[in-house]
Amino acid sequence: MRAEAITFDKPGVVSVREVEIPSPTRGEILVRTTFSGVSPGTELRSLAGQQVGTKEWPFIPGYSLAGTVAEVGDGVEVPLGARVFAAGTERASIALLWGGHVGYALVSEQQVHVADPQADLAELSLVHLLAIAHHGVRMAATTPGERVAVIGLGPIGQLSARLFAPRGAEVRAFDLRENRVEIARAAGIRAYAGGAEPDWADVVVDATGSPSAFSATVSVGRAKAWSEPGTNGIRILIQGSYPADLVIPYDDLFSKQASVLFPRSADRSDIRSVIELLGERKLSMIGLCEPAVVTDAVEVYRSLAEGARLSAVFRWGN
């Protein structure tokens, strides 16, 4: 079938076009997309031609969508009309990276996650970003009373701060942009415009996406006195999306006996956990589900690149 899609045609060029999506065969589901969520860091890097794994242009970007089941192949147990989350279409007439911004998505049944019938589909379209933040929170393994500093309040930083807070951590978040700070505050996070206090945190989340900021991020971790008992130092959680290698400030990391953690996307248990959190209304998504129409895709990516928008979800008119 023909379906509308957002495509990156060459570095810096965004368009909306029709693509061909095959009909489902055995074990496959055709999802009618209602919303697809934008991952600004990854998608802007992809648009610039800097994403590892880019093999050909044009391609369909995005990796997080929500919609309803429109058609199923043989052997599928998911009912028609069910509200679901999926990463993106697995087959199309053009290349995929990763096929999320498309009006209809063909997905194997095991890659579809069924949500509550009353699920907010705009929120559900950001599940992959939320699951990435959740994976990092699990890796950090905070205990009640520990101090967590989140540096950078893009979508992943916003979500990380909101997921750490219910675990009993003392969370402070920082960004140079006042509009991002206000969004975090509206979600109940103690957020500040400017740099973070040095030598304060037990866990530091680097969600800046800026390799040059890493040394400053490390400085926020509390110093560990040589006489202090125990083997646990600070944890640095790398949640940014980086276009270049990080330069490691060895002396600072060494003196703080730091562990540097690199969460690798998310697994199925993270996805299920955050879908449940959303269904139970236990997580604020305020300020993160700013809707945009598909035909405004060029303007949306421009405003994301300029920092005028924090995030966006595309509404599909199927």
C-alpha positions as CSV (number, residue, x, y, z in Angstrom):
1,M,0.0,0.0,0.0
2,R,1.0,3.6,-0.4
3,A,1.9,5.5,2.8
4,E,3.1,9.0,3.5
5,A,6.6,9.2,5.1
6,I,9.1,11.8,6.2
7,T,12.4,11.2,4.5
8,F,16.0,12.5,4.7
9,D,17.0,12.8,1.1
10,K,20.6,13.9,1.5
11,P,22.5,15.7,4.2
12,G,20.4,18.6,5.4
13,V,17.4,17.9,3.1
14,V,14.0,16.8,4.6
15,S,10.9,16.0,2.5
16,V,7.6,14.3,2.8
17,R,6.8,11.7,0.1
18,E,4.8,8.5,-0.6
19,V,6.4,5.2,-0.1
20,E,5.2,1.6,-0.6
21,I,4.6,-0.5,2.4
22,P,4.0,-4.3,1.8
23,S,0.9,-6.1,3.1
24,P,1.4,-8.2,6.2
25,T,2.3,-11.9,5.8
26,R,2.3,-14.6,8.4
27,G,3.3,-13.2,11.8
28,E,3.3,-9.6,10.7
29,I,1.1,-6.6,11.7
30,L,0.3,-3.4,9.8
31,V,0.1,-0.5,12.2
32,R,-1.7,2.7,11.3
33,T,0.5,5.4,12.8
34,T,-1.2,8.1,14.9
35,F,2.0,9.7,16.3
36,S,5.7,9.3,15.8
37,G,8.1,10.7,18.3
38,V,11.3,12.6,17.3
39,S,14.6,11.8,18.9
40,P,16.4,15.2,18.3
41,G,20.0,14.1,18.9
42,T,20.0,11.0,16.8
43,E,17.8,12.4,14.1
44,L,19.7,15.6,13.6
45,R,22.9,13.6,13.5
46,S,21.3,11.4,10.9
47,L,20.2,14.4,8.9
48,A,23.7,15.7,8.9
49,G,25.0,12.5,7.5
50,Q,27.0,11.7,10.7
51,Q,25.1,8.6,11.9
52,V,27.0,5.4,11.9
53,G,25.2,2.8,9.7
54,T,23.9,5.2,7.1
55,K,24.2,3.3,3.9
56,E,22.1,5.0,1.4
57,W,19.8,8.0,0.8
58,P,16.9,8.7,0.9
59,F,15.8,6.9,4.1
60,I,13.0,7.1,6.6
61,P,14.3,8.2,10.0
62,G,12.8,7.8,13.5
63,Y,12.5,4.9,15.9
64,S,9.4,5.4,18.0
65,L,5.8,5.4,16.9
66,A,2.4,4.6,18.3
67,G,-0.9,3.8,16.5
68,T,-3.5,1.1,16.1
69,V,-3.5,-2.3,14.4
70,A,-5.0,-1.9,10.9
71,E,-4.3,-5.4,9.4
72,V,-2.8,-8.7,10.5
73,G,-1.2,-11.6,8.8
74,D,-1.9,-15.3,9.6
75,G,-1.1,-16.5,13.0
76,V,-1.2,-13.1,14.7
77,E,-3.0,-12.9,18.0
78,V,-3.0,-9.1,18.5
79,P,-6.5,-7.8,17.8
80,L,-7.4,-5.3,15.2
81,G,-7.7,-1.8,16.6
82,A,-5.4,-2.5,19.5
83,R,-3.2,0.5,20.6
84,V,0.4,-0.4,20.1
85,F,4.0,0.9,20.2
86,A,6.6,-0.1,17.6
87,A,10.0,1.2,16.6
88,G,9.3,1.6,12.9
89,T,8.4,-0.2,9.7
90,E,10.6,-3.2,9.0
91,R,10.0,-3.1,5.2
92,A,9.4,-0.2,2.8
93,S,10.3,0.7,-0.8
94,I,13.2,2.9,0.3
95,A,15.9,2.6,2.9
96,L,15.2,2.8,6.7
97,L,17.0,4.5,9.5
98,W,14.9,3.2,11.4
99,G,11.6,3.7,9.7
100,G,9.6,5.4,12.4
101,H,8.2,8.5,10.6
102,V,5.7,6.7,8.4
103,G,2.0,6.7,8.1
104,Y,1.7,2.9,8.1
105,A,4.3,0.5,9.6
106,L,4.8,-3.2,8.8
107,V,6.1,-4.9,11.9
108,S,6.6,-8.4,13.1
109,E,4.3,-9.4,15.9
110,Q,7.2,-9.9,18.4
111,Q,8.3,-6.3,17.9
112,V,4.9,-4.8,18.7
113,H,4.0,-3.8,22.3
114,V,0.3,-3.7,23.1
115,A,-0.7,-0.8,25.4
116,D,-3.8,-0.1,27.5
117,P,-6.9,0.7,25.4
118,Q,-7.0,4.2,27.0
119,A,-3.3,4.8,26.3
120,D,-2.3,8.4,25.3
121,L,-0.9,7.7,21.8
122,A,1.2,10.9,21.8
123,E,2.9,9.9,25.0
124,L,3.2,6.3,23.7
125,S,5.1,7.5,20.6
126,L,8.0,8.6,22.9
127,V,8.3,5.2,24.6
128,H,11.6,4.4,23.0
129,L,13.2,7.6,24.3
130,L,11.7,7.0,27.7
131,A,12.9,3.4,27.7
132,I,16.5,4.6,26.9
133,A,16.3,6.9,29.9
134,H,14.9,4.0,32.0
135,H,17.7,1.7,31.0
136,G,20.3,4.2,32.2
137,V,18.4,4.8,35.5
138,R,18.5,1.0,36.1
139,M,22.3,0.9,35.4
140,A,23.0,3.7,37.8
141,A,21.3,1.8,40.6
142,T,20.8,4.7,42.9
143,T,19.9,4.3,46.6
144,P,17.5,6.6,48.5
145,G,19.2,9.8,49.5
146,E,21.9,9.8,46.8
147,R,22.4,13.0,44.8
148,V,21.8,12.9,41.1
149,A,22.8,15.8,38.8
150,V,21.3,15.7,35.2
151,I,23.3,17.9,32.8
152,G,21.5,18.8,29.7
153,L,17.7,19.0,29.5
154,G,16.9,17.7,26.0
155,P,14.3,14.9,25.9
156,I,16.6,12.2,27.4
157,G,17.8,14.5,30.1
158,Q,14.2,15.5,31.0
159,L,13.1,11.9,31.1
160,S,16.1,10.8,33.1
161,A,15.4,13.4,35.8
162,R,11.8,12.5,36.0
163,L,12.6,8.8,36.4
164,F,15.3,9.2,39.0
165,A,13.1,11.4,41.3
166,P,10.6,8.7,42.3
167,R,13.5,6.4,43.4
168,G,14.2,8.6,46.4
169,A,17.2,10.4,44.9
170,E,17.8,14.1,45.4
171,V,17.7,15.3,41.8
172,R,18.9,18.6,40.4
173,A,19.0,19.3,36.6
174,F,20.8,21.9,34.6
175,D,20.7,23.5,31.2
176,L,21.9,26.7,29.6
177,R,18.5,27.2,27.9
178,E,15.9,28.8,30.2
179,N,13.0,27.3,28.2
180,R,14.2,23.8,28.9
181,V,14.7,24.6,32.6
182,E,11.1,25.9,32.8
183,I,9.8,22.7,31.3
184,A,11.6,20.6,33.9
185,R,10.3,22.7,36.7
186,A,6.8,22.3,35.4
187,A,7.3,18.6,35.8
188,G,8.4,19.0,39.4
189,I,12.2,18.8,38.9
190,R,14.6,21.2,40.7
191,A,16.1,22.7,37.6
192,Y,18.6,25.6,37.1
193,A,19.8,27.6,34.2
194,G,23.6,27.5,34.0
195,G,26.3,25.2,35.2
196,A,26.1,22.7,38.0
197,E,27.7,22.9,41.4
198,P,31.1,21.0,41.4
199,D,31.8,18.1,43.7
200,W,28.2,17.6,44.6
201,A,26.6,14.5,43.0
202,D,26.9,10.8,43.5
203,V,25.5,10.2,40.0
204,V,26.0,12.6,37.1
205,V,23.9,12.1,33.9
206,D,25.6,13.6,30.9
207,A,22.8,14.2,28.4
208,T,24.4,17.1,26.6
209,G,25.5,15.4,23.4
210,S,28.6,17.7,23.5
211,P,31.9,15.9,23.8
212,S,33.6,19.2,24.9
213,A,31.3,19.3,27.9
214,F,32.4,16.0,29.4
215,S,35.2,17.4,31.6
216,A,32.7,19.9,33.1
217,T,30.2,17.0,33.7
218,V,32.8,14.9,35.5
219,S,33.6,17.9,37.8
220,V,30.0,17.8,39.2
221,G,30.7,14.4,40.8
222,R,31.7,14.6,44.4
223,A,35.3,14.1,45.3
224,K,36.1,10.9,47.2
225,A,38.6,11.4,50.0
226,W,41.5,8.9,50.1
227,S,40.5,8.1,53.7
228,E,36.9,7.5,52.9
229,P,36.0,3.8,53.4
230,G,34.4,1.7,50.7
231,T,35.1,1.1,47.1
232,N,32.2,2.9,45.4
233,G,32.9,6.2,43.8
234,I,30.7,8.4,41.6
235,R,28.9,7.1,38.6
236,I,28.9,9.0,35.3
237,L,26.0,8.0,33.1
238,I,26.5,8.8,29.4
239,Q,23.0,9.5,28.0
240,G,24.0,12.0,25.4
241,S,24.1,11.2,21.7
242,Y,27.6,12.1,20.5
243,P,28.9,12.8,17.0
244,A,32.6,12.4,18.1
245,D,34.8,10.6,20.6
246,L,34.9,11.8,24.2
247,V,38.2,13.0,25.7
248,I,38.5,11.4,29.1
249,P,39.7,13.6,32.0
250,Y,41.7,10.9,33.6
251,D,42.9,12.6,36.8
252,D,39.4,13.8,37.8
253,L,37.9,10.4,37.1
254,F,40.7,8.6,39.0
255,S,40.5,10.9,42.0
256,K,36.8,10.3,42.3
257,Q,37.1,6.6,41.7
258,A,34.5,7.0,39.0
259,S,32.5,4.4,37.1
260,V,31.6,5.5,33.6
261,L,28.4,3.8,32.3
262,F,27.3,3.6,28.7
263,P,23.7,2.5,28.4
264,R,23.1,0.9,25.1
265,S,19.6,1.9,24.0
266,A,17.0,-0.2,25.8
267,D,15.7,-3.7,26.0
268,R,12.2,-5.1,26.0
269,S,11.9,-5.1,29.8
270,D,12.5,-1.3,29.7
271,I,9.9,-0.8,27.1
272,R,7.3,-2.8,29.0
273,S,8.2,-1.0,32.2
274,V,7.7,2.5,30.8
275,I,4.5,1.5,29.0
276,E,3.2,0.5,32.4
277,L,4.4,3.7,34.0
278,L,2.5,5.7,31.4
279,G,-0.6,3.6,31.8
280,E,-0.6,4.1,35.6
281,R,0.0,7.9,35.1
282,K,3.1,7.7,37.3
283,L,5.3,9.8,35.0
284,S,4.8,13.4,33.9
285,M,5.3,13.9,30.2
286,I,4.5,17.6,30.4
287,G,6.3,19.7,27.7
288,L,7.6,16.6,25.7
289,C,4.7,15.8,23.4
290,E,4.5,19.0,21.4
291,P,2.5,18.1,18.4
292,A,3.4,18.9,14.8
293,V,1.8,18.1,11.5
294,V,3.8,16.0,9.1
295,T,3.7,18.7,6.4
296,D,5.7,20.9,8.7
297,A,8.6,18.5,9.0
298,V,11.1,20.8,7.4
299,E,10.3,23.6,9.9
300,V,10.3,21.2,12.8
301,Y,13.8,19.9,12.2
302,R,15.0,23.4,11.6
303,S,13.6,24.6,14.9
304,L,15.0,21.6,16.7
305,A,18.5,22.3,15.3
306,E,18.2,25.9,16.4
307,G,17.0,25.0,19.9
308,A,13.6,26.7,19.5
309,R,11.9,23.4,20.1
310,L,12.7,20.9,22.8
311,S,11.0,17.9,21.1
312,A,8.1,17.0,18.8
313,V,5.7,14.3,17.9
314,F,4.3,14.1,14.4
315,R,0.6,13.6,14.1
316,W,-0.4,11.4,11.1
317,G,-3.7,12.0,9.3
318,N,-4.6,8.4,8.5
